[in-house]
Amino acid sequence: MLRRIDLPVRFVSPQRQKGVVLMIALIMLVSLTLAGIALVRSVDTTTIIAGNLGFKQSATSSGDLGNEQAIAFLESYNSGTTLHA
């Protein structure tokens, strides 16, 4: 027949257990808060970078359009003469 082996039991008061759980919960709360702040800052930086890239692309496109219009204007009024300096 099987015998039951009694191991020594450490007595930990329930009050002390609640204190440990509270400390762990506070540490987790602080770490999640810091992770959330880092995520918000990262998204904000990404939005700024995307805006800068969009502005750069728009400026380049406008410059190219202006060059194309200038070339078309000069070609339309070309009378066949060339200027030599």
Stockholm file with secondary structure:
# STOCKHOLM 1.0

chainA/1-85         MLRRIDLPVRFVSPQRQKGVVLMIALIMLVSLTLAGIALVRSVDTTTIIAGNLGFKQSATSSGDLGNEQAIAFLESYNSGTTLHA
#=GR chainA/1-85 SS CCCCCCCCCCCCCHHHHHHHHHHHHHHHHHHHHHHHHHHHHHHHHHHHHHHHHHHHHHHHHHHHHHHHHHHHHHHHTCCSCCCCC
#=GC SS_cons        CCCCCCCCCCCCCHHHHHHHHHHHHHHHHHHHHHHHHHHHHHHHHHHHHHHHHHHHHHHHHHHHHHHHHHHHHHHHTCCSCCCCC
//
